[in-house]
Amino acid sequence: NAGTEADVYISVYGERGDTGSRQLLKSQKSKKFLKGQTDIFAIEAVHLGHLYKIVIGHNGLGSGNGWFLDKVVIKDPITDLDYTFLCHRWLDQGQDDGSIGRELAVTGASKLPGRQELKLKQEETWAAQKWKFQKGNTLQFYNKLTHGFICLNPDSRVDAFGDKKSEYG
């Protein structure tokens, strides 16, 4: 049940603009978006320069509309560069976070100019780590030197000595 029969849409963003929302209609396969299958689509657009993100999702219609998306690879025919957008998540109202659309940043941002590369790295890092800093969380790090824990408490206190027998350890 990882494939979908829903209509899938994509918007591609680059340094010179975006494609707008485009439905992915004609795959090189007879049936598109099946579990474990790689589908290939051609999208006609002006050259967008270096790509930095996509927005991909579906309309949620049809039986079995939930979809597990591994990744999207876009090949730029002008520069011959491949841009990879990793997802590895469900686009399904009944799975994961219930979202049927995802905004994905380019992976391997080395293909981007320096400032954009740094900005994307910061966004990717924050997206992966922000859950740790939610209100009420206590962060604990293992200290190899003291063999204890360093605790960052919600009230801004820092316990740098750590307790080897910490209940959170």
BELBELPE-V240524 format. One record per residue. N is the residue number from 1. SS is DSSP state (~ for helix, > for strand, _ for the rest). D_FIRST is the distance of its C-alpha to the first C-alpha in Angstrom with 2 decimals. Layout:
n & ss & d_first
N & SS & D_FIRST
N & SS & D_FIRST
This chain:
n & ss & d_first
1 & _ & 0.00
2 & _ & 3.81
3 & _ & 5.63
4 & _ & 7.77
5 & _ & 10.50
6 & _ & 12.73
7 & _ & 15.96
8 & > & 16.08
9 & > & 19.50
10 & > & 21.39
11 & > & 24.89
12 & > & 26.72
13 & > & 29.70
14 & > & 32.68
15 & _ & 36.26
16 & _ & 37.47
17 & > & 35.06
18 & > & 31.59
19 & _ & 29.88
20 & _ & 28.93
21 & _ & 25.53
22 & > & 24.37
23 & > & 21.52
24 & _ & 19.80
25 & _ & 20.55
26 & _ & 21.36
27 & _ & 19.48
28 & _ & 21.24
29 & _ & 18.29
30 & _ & 18.24
31 & _ & 14.60
32 & _ & 13.62
33 & _ & 10.77
34 & _ & 8.66
35 & _ & 7.05
36 & _ & 10.44
37 & _ & 12.52
38 & _ & 15.57
39 & _ & 16.66
40 & _ & 20.35
41 & _ & 22.00
42 & _ & 25.68
43 & _ & 26.85
44 & _ & 30.53
45 & _ & 32.27
46 & _ & 35.56
47 & _ & 35.77
48 & _ & 34.57
49 & _ & 36.23
50 & _ & 34.48
51 & > & 30.94
52 & > & 30.11
53 & > & 26.92
54 & > & 24.14
55 & > & 22.37
56 & > & 18.90
57 & > & 16.63
58 & > & 15.35
59 & _ & 16.85
60 & _ & 14.16
61 & _ & 14.75
62 & _ & 12.95
63 & _ & 10.39
64 & _ & 6.85
65 & _ & 8.88
66 & _ & 7.52
67 & > & 7.59
68 & > & 8.49
69 & > & 11.85
70 & > & 13.96
71 & > & 17.15
72 & > & 19.20
73 & > & 22.37
74 & > & 25.10
75 & > & 27.99
76 & _ & 31.24
77 & _ & 33.24
78 & _ & 36.51
79 & _ & 36.51
80 & _ & 34.19
81 & _ & 32.44
82 & > & 28.75
83 & > & 27.28
84 & > & 24.20
85 & > & 22.19
86 & > & 20.01
87 & > & 17.20
88 & > & 14.79
89 & > & 13.37
90 & > & 10.82
91 & > & 11.91
92 & _ & 10.84
93 & _ & 13.52
94 & _ & 12.13
95 & _ & 11.49
96 & _ & 14.13
97 & _ & 17.11
98 & _ & 15.62
99 & _ & 16.51
100 & _ & 14.96
101 & > & 17.57
102 & > & 18.93
103 & > & 22.40
104 & > & 22.53
105 & > & 25.87
106 & _ & 26.77
107 & > & 26.62
108 & _ & 29.81
109 & ~ & 32.01
110 & ~ & 34.95
111 & ~ & 34.66
112 & _ & 35.86
113 & _ & 39.45
114 & ~ & 40.70
115 & ~ & 40.58
116 & ~ & 37.03
117 & ~ & 35.93
118 & ~ & 37.51
119 & ~ & 36.03
120 & ~ & 32.46
121 & ~ & 33.03
122 & ~ & 34.36
123 & ~ & 31.43
124 & ~ & 28.88
125 & ~ & 30.98
126 & ~ & 31.41
127 & ~ & 27.73
128 & ~ & 26.97
129 & ~ & 30.00
130 & ~ & 30.67
131 & ~ & 28.97
132 & ~ & 31.91
133 & ~ & 34.42
134 & _ & 33.26
135 & _ & 36.13
136 & _ & 37.04
137 & _ & 35.47
138 & _ & 37.80
139 & > & 37.24
140 & > & 38.53
141 & > & 39.15
142 & > & 40.56
143 & > & 44.01
144 & _ & 44.88
145 & _ & 48.55
146 & _ & 49.01
147 & _ & 46.14
148 & > & 45.32
149 & > & 43.06
150 & > & 43.70
151 & > & 42.51
152 & > & 42.00
153 & _ & 42.34
154 & _ & 41.20
155 & _ & 44.92
156 & _ & 45.49
157 & _ & 47.31
158 & > & 46.80
159 & > & 47.49
160 & _ & 48.21
161 & _ & 49.63
162 & _ & 46.56
163 & _ & 46.57
164 & _ & 45.37
165 & _ & 44.51
166 & _ & 42.60
167 & _ & 40.17
168 & _ & 37.58
169 & _ & 38.25
